[in-house]
Amino acid sequence: MVKINEKITISEQYITISYVRSRGPGGQNVNKVNTRAQLSFDLGNCPELSLTVKKRLQKLAGSRVTVDNRLIIQSDCYRLQNRNRQECLDRLRKLISKALIVPKQRRPTQPTRASKRKRLADKKHRSSIKSLRGRVTSED
């Protein structure tokens, strides 16, 4: 069981963790030890999350969600399997916690009458300043 918050706990059957070789330089250890953790979360079949939360999670995860609706999270920050596994689980918790927050609905507003008046007065003032910049004629 992976605890997301006080209310939501995800069953282990929807999470699969595998280990593969890390990439990049690292000496002899990198060539023989599988330290990179690869977490796969079955987003489509998980009953603990509502449909709206799943959609928000898909949007947040972006390209990390596969065609068959699985969320893939990888970590090779650490040299130990266990710490990389924990890092993957932490990232999953953060993503789901972010998806649980319902975005505030934006209500379109109209500009106030006073702000319209001020804008028009400023335009008129700027126009008069610019009109005074013209050529000076010699009318005596």
KAUR-V424747 format. One record per backbone hydrogen bond with DSSP energy under -1.0 kcal/mol. NH is the residue of the N-H (numbers start at 1). CO is the residue of the C=O. E is the energy in kcal/mol with one decimal. If there is no record, write none. Layout:
BEGIN
nh,co,e
NH,CO,E
NH,CO,E
END
This chain:
BEGIN
nh,co,e
2,10,-3.1
4,8,-2.3
5,8,-1.5
10,2,-3.1
14,11,-1.3
15,12,-1.3
16,40,-2.6
18,38,-2.3
20,36,-2.3
32,29,-1.1
33,29,-1.6
35,33,-1.1
36,20,-1.8
37,75,-2.4
38,18,-2.8
39,73,-3.3
40,16,-3.0
41,71,-2.8
42,14,-2.9
43,41,-1.5
43,69,-1.1
44,69,-1.4
54,50,-2.2
55,51,-2.1
56,52,-2.2
57,53,-2.5
58,54,-2.4
59,55,-2.1
60,56,-2.4
61,57,-2.6
62,58,-1.9
64,61,-1.5
65,62,-1.3
66,70,-2.8
69,66,-1.4
71,41,-2.8
72,64,-2.6
73,39,-2.6
75,37,-2.2
84,80,-1.9
85,81,-2.5
86,82,-2.4
87,83,-2.2
88,84,-2.1
89,85,-2.2
90,86,-2.4
91,87,-2.3
92,88,-2.2
93,89,-2.5
94,90,-2.5
95,91,-2.4
96,92,-2.6
97,93,-2.7
98,94,-2.2
99,95,-2.1
100,96,-1.6
116,112,-1.9
117,113,-2.4
118,114,-2.5
119,115,-2.2
120,116,-2.4
121,117,-2.6
122,118,-2.5
123,119,-2.1
124,120,-2.4
125,121,-2.4
126,122,-2.5
127,123,-2.4
128,124,-2.3
129,125,-2.0
130,126,-2.2
131,127,-2.3
132,128,-1.3
133,130,-1.2
139,137,-1.3
END
